[in-house]
Amino acid sequence: MFSVYNSLLVLGRGIGQVMFQNNALSGLLMLIGIFLNSWEMGILAVSGNIISTLTAHFSGYGRDDIKDGLYGFNGTLVGIAVGVFMELSIGFLLLMAVASCISTWIARLFNLQRSLPGFTAPFILSVWGLLGFCTWIMPDILLASDAVNDIIQGINYFQAFSFGIGQVMFQGNIWTGLLFLVGILVNSRTAAFYTVIGAFLPILLAVLPGIDAETLNMGLMGYNGVLCAIALGNRTLKSLVWVSCSVLLSVILQIIGMSLEITTLTAPFVVSVWVIMGIQKLVNPKTAKC
């Protein structure tokens, strides 16, 4: 059994791994950022993380992977997402627990194959399944979508940048986004550099198809780009090209998904990185990372 200290390290790493940071301090800073925006979301993030991690532990999954938080980050996202889409109730908590467990089992299936990294796909599939179930069986538990603001407004570039980082975990708060960035910087300057690239580039790209300023200001065009940039970025100039292509593709997929009224979550990130990784294998199969 893990000691309390080691358990806290696992918790911190599980939150940090949402943004690819295997560092408990990074996760702690991100968790502080979440609590700064919403204490309810902070509790849900911790709850989802613990449930998914314990599911991996009792399922006998790899101890090192558990210690590195690789079974906790999808549950972290599931916990927050359930709070975003559903009314707080006993049923809500049970559904969150089930979805967190399912995300761990799906993550295990991805770990058993070598073709595609799972990234946040377990979270996406769990939440999509949960939303589909609730829409069909118990629609009253779902929160109504926020109405679109008809007031014409300009682009707030700093807010769009910061929210684009925070929205990786559904956080619409400038200070939260900045704490996320600091958490990444604590672990990796390279990852922090690509976080900035990933958050800023979609703002420039999304202006071209005429996306409304409110969508940009809410960070809804940026968060997938942030994850794309961190996932693919390294110290080579070539990676910057791949990152730019992936971010562009994620913006296009987000625009398409939103126009079709799809709850995209982080699917544009996952799909775009899979596509770029596939292209990398075709271009240079010996050196492409799997």
Stockholm file with secondary structure:
# STOCKHOLM 1.0

chainA/1-290         MFSVYNSLLVLGRGIGQVMFQNNALSGLLMLIGIFLNSWEMGILAVSGNIISTLTAHFSGYGRDDIKDGLYGFNGTLVGIAVGVFMELSIGFLLLMAVASCISTWIARLFNLQRSLPGFTAPFILSVWGLLGFCTWIMPDILLASDAVNDIIQGINYFQAFSFGIGQVMFQGNIWTGLLFLVGILVNSRTAAFYTVIGAFLPILLAVLPGIDAETLNMGLMGYNGVLCAIALGNRTLKSLVWVSCSVLLSVILQIIGMSLEITTLTAPFVVSVWVIMGIQKLVNPKTAKC
#=GR chainA/1-290 SS CCCHHHHHHHHHHHHHGGGTCCCHHHHHHHHHHHHHHCHHHHHHHHHHHHHHHHHHHHTTCCHHHHHTTTTTHHHHHHHHHHHHHBCCSHHHHHHHHHHHHHHHHHHHHHHTCSSSCCTTHHHHHHHHHHHHHHHHHCGGGBCCCCCCCCSCCCCCHHHHHHHHHHGGGTCCCHHHHHHHHHHHHHHCHHHHHHHHHHHHHHHHHHHTTTCCHHHHHTTTTTHHHHHHHHHHCCSSHHHHHHHHHHHHHHHHHHHHHHHTTCCCTTHHHHHHHHHHHHHHHHHCTTTCCC
#=GC SS_cons         CCCHHHHHHHHHHHHHGGGTCCCHHHHHHHHHHHHHHCHHHHHHHHHHHHHHHHHHHHTTCCHHHHHTTTTTHHHHHHHHHHHHHBCCSHHHHHHHHHHHHHHHHHHHHHHTCSSSCCTTHHHHHHHHHHHHHHHHHCGGGBCCCCCCCCSCCCCCHHHHHHHHHHGGGTCCCHHHHHHHHHHHHHHCHHHHHHHHHHHHHHHHHHHTTTCCHHHHHTTTTTHHHHHHHHHHCCSSHHHHHHHHHHHHHHHHHHHHHHHTTCCCTTHHHHHHHHHHHHHHHHHCTTTCCC
//
